[in-house]
Amino acid sequence: MWASVADTLRTTVLPHVTDPEARAATIQLIGMAIYAGRRGNNPQRRRLDQLSMALGASAGQDVLRSCSAVLGDPYHRVHGRIREILEGQLDEDVDIEVVLLKALGGQLPNG
């Protein structure tokens, strides 16, 4: 469905939009439609589980607070692993959201 929305905006609407602000808004809508089609399920539970498993017994009730404590202590035994997981999660977000970032900058996204 979202691919159809993006394609319709790109091929039917955008070629007829001459106002710069309306054109920018249309490009942003194309980016949002592409993003919506690619984003998938909310990864929060999976990500918290990943971090919790890496923390082990030190996970506690607030996993993100525990991660902050581990990252604040470069000598903690899972410091490197937590950093690696969080960087991977950030990379996942950027890979998915780059289409939005480009569209907000006025660049017509591919796809």
Residue, then its C-alpha position, 0 to 999 in steps of 0.5 A: m500500500w505504502a509503495s503505491v502511495a509513494d509511486t502515485l505522489r512521485t509520478t502523478v502529483l509531483p510533476h504538476v507541483t510548481d510551488p516550492e513549498a508544496r513541492a518540498a511537502t510532497i517530497q517529504l510525503i513520498g519519503m514518509a510513505i517509503y519509510a512507513g513501508r520499510r519500517g516493520n515492527n517496533p524493535q524495542r522489545r527485541r533490542l531490550d532483550q539483546l541488551s538484557m542478555a548481554l548484561g546478564a545478572s546486572a541488567g536490573q529492572d531498568v535495562l537502559r539505565s544499567c547500560s548507561a552505568v556499564l558505558g560509564d565504566p570502561y572496565h566493566r566486563v560487558h562494556g565493549r559488547i553493550r557499546e557494540i549492540l547499541e551501535g548496531q541498533l543505531d545503524e539499523d535506525v539510520d539505515i531505515e530512516v535515511v529516506l526521511l532525512k533525505a526527504l526532509g532535506g529536499q532530496l527526492p528519495n529512491g524507491 
